[in-house]
Amino acid sequence: MAQLITVFGATGAQGGPIVHSLLESGFRVRGVTRNPGSKKARALNAAGAEVVKGDLENIPSVEAAVKGAYGVFYVTNFWELFGRDEKAAYDKEIEQGKAVAD
């Protein structure tokens, strides 16, 4: 069976092309999005990805998304975080990254 890669931000500008590339390379892909019912998420599912709801602010959803995965592609939504003060945005990115890595 093909190895599973979890892709956070699967419907975004970086994650979407990663999902397609991994699928074309023979990997199983679990795409993580906050809105699995969106048009982009449905298109990824139609292309062969497993699409799941997940949010980096919700640790149990992060844990479920990476369970059983061989690898993870992870990207933060920096611009969403940047609306806060710079230090808070930096700290939040570190917190989210640790949640994925743990």
Helices and strands as residue ranges (DSSP letters): E 4-8, H 15-24, E 28-33, H 39-47, E 50-53, H 59-66, E 71-73, H 78-82, H 86-101
